[in-house]
Amino acid sequence: MCGIVGLFLKDTSLEPQLGDMLTDMLITMTDRGPDSAGIAIYGEETTGNAKLTVQSDTPDVDLDKLDNDLRKRIKGKVSMAIKDTHAVLSIQADQVAAAREILGEIRPGVRVMSHGSTLEIYKEVGLPKNVADRFDIRKMSGTHGIGHTRMATESAVTTMGAHPFNTGIDQCLVHNGSLSNHNSLRRKLRRLGVHIETENDTEVGAAYLTWKMQTGATLGEALTSSLDDLDGFFTFVVGTKDGFGVVRDPIACKPAVMAETDQYVAFGSEYRALVNLPGIETAKVWEPEPATVYFWSHNAAPTAQEKAA
């Protein structure tokens, strides 16, 4: 099952409402996957710095004075904002690799959820409403975001198994479906030096796109290549620093619906996730075509669409 939502804002006046709208959309999808949930928010950019969103099952121990301990080991300033089991660390952009290594040494119970200049990912086991409430998602502003509520089929119900997955700077992915060749692809990507932490097939999909883009592909090209290289049935919604993309496999058996107005582009596994959005009654509403890449960017034309060969 699983439920996916996505919201890309064209109208900057809606940015303070992003977290609130995404939360309502995701809660509506609860019965598609009630075991865990997560939301990725693309918010305020930390110019010259990077955001490292981390999580711990024992935050009272692991997150206590974590910023102070990191400050002793890496260059530049370190600041931290704790949100329940997560914390957002702000560090120099060129210190991310060092910070990851040091975290493994001084706080082995801390896991990295995301890194980038705008991206923050919050995810935990539990119902979407409870997860969103724990992190005050409704109060978060931003330019775009994606969310996922999971019904585990291929791996355990854990925080690390929840979506979204972050495998590249300011890049994340959520997935509805099942990849049949994820084990062989995971082994291939690891041999190529791609870091994959879990046994979840969705992380493999995210890592595959990251690898393709690291080797020169655009996001649109990487999504198109996925139609040949990934076996199974899937709907992917991918977030980047500037926008988000959607692709469905050639059979497209998983439900999906999109809506677009002058103010936003929205995605939902079902139309009911979109019904409370402003202006939905006059929106262009459609089912995304099979084997077709859709992408919207703040730094390009308002919409882009590429039909796969």
Secondary structure, DSSP 8 states (H G I E B T S, - for coil): --EEEEEEES-GGGGGGHHHHHHHHHHHTGGG--SEEEEEEE----TTEEEEEEEESSHHHHSTTHHHHHHTTSSS--EEEEETTEEEEEEEGGGHHHHHHHHHHH-TTEEEEEEESSEEEEEEES-HHHHHHHTTGGG---SEEEEEEE--SSS-SSTTTSS-EEEETTEEEEEEEEESSHHHHHHHHHHTT----SS-HHHHHHHHHHHHHHTT--HHHHHHHHHHH--EEEEEEEE-SSEEEEEE-SS--S--EEEE-SSEEEEESSGGGTTTSTTGGGSEEE---TTEEEEEETTS-S-EEEE--
